């Protein structure tokens, strides 16, 4: 496929009167550089070493502050409504 691409590129450039040389080693270096690992090896103990020391693992529940919100018996709605309603403002009596 790359040979076909290079041949088409060479034919198109020679048809225009330009002589451009296709650099195959550069293309091979670019293609193979994508196969290289991006990170260097880690210093110290390897992750597959069974004798490597690791930090202790602790357990924290993800639902610890959960409170059940199951339906409960209905309460006295009139008293709840009166306690949640804003208190009426008292009008100050004018001084005579």
C-alpha positions, 0 to 999 in steps of 0.5 A: 500500500505504501509503495502504491502511495509513493508511486502515485505521489511520484507520478503526480509530482513528475506530471507537474514538472517537480521532482520530489524524492520520497524519503522512505527511511523517514516514513519508516521511522515515523511509523515505527515511532508509534510502536514505542512505549510512551513512558520509561520503566518505573524505578524500584520494585516492579508491580509484578514482584510479590515481595514488593511492599505496598500501602495498606488498603482501608475500607470506607463505605460509599453509602455510610451517611445514607438514611432510609427515606421509606414512606412513614405514617402521615403525620398531623398535617395541620400542625406541620403546616402551621409550624412551617408557615411564616408568622404573621407580622404584628402591626405596631400601634401608633403613639398618640 
